[in-house]
Amino acid sequence: MSDEVEALRIVAERALKFQQYILRRAWGLYYAVWSLAFILWVFLPYSLSIYYPAAGAFPYLVAYTTPAIIGMAATTWIFKRAKATIELKKVAGRIENKKRPFYRRNYIYFLLFLAILSSAIIFPRHIFYLIYIAFLILVDFEIYWSLKDSFQKIPAEGYLAVLTLALSISLTAIAFILLESFVLLFLGWIPSIAGWLFCSLYSLYHAPESMVE
């Protein structure tokens, strides 16, 4: 009986290691996609402010939502494939996870994001900026808790991604609320763009280590 229990334990641990490998690889792709989305998120509105300063609200709405749509669609595709691969290899109850996959909450966050952008028409500018910054902080916390749900121990690049995003959010708050400077806004997202690209490369490179830990 003890031999059977030991065999099941070994199988469960191998299954868990496989799950961690697949998820770390999926997060690596996620960082890469959103690094690109951050570039578009900053470049498109910044270009509008430089070349079309009199542009109305609709072009800015398109400029902000296009990267979000791309990122959301890519995130759903990446983690759906990861989930499908894990389920094909699932051989032990230990890797069951009854929580709703975080990528499914993307739609809720996207609708909230659209509502916040639309509120710019209703609220004074400083109130809108505060709401927008609060939303970005909420997203950063969501990423952190999703990382905790995904891994037994959050990898180093996960902490780096959360911290660089927090830095960019802080600089965005300064750029929007205190200075109203698109230049600082543009520069403020460089840490997240560079940081998330590094996190992507680091995560993809070190993902196989999850199989042998």
Buried (B, 14 or more C-beta within 10 A) or exposed (E): EEEEEEEBEEEBEBBBBBBBBBBBBBBBBBBBBBBBBBBBBBBBBBEBBEEEEEBEEEEBBBBBBBBBEBBBEBBBEBBBEBBEBBEEEBEBEBBEEEEEBBBEEBEEBBEEBBEBBEEBEEEEEEEBBBBBBEBBBEBBEBBBEBBEEBBEEBBEBBEBBBBBBBBBBBBBBBBBBEEEEBEBBBBBBBBBBEBBBBBBBBBBEBBEEBEEE
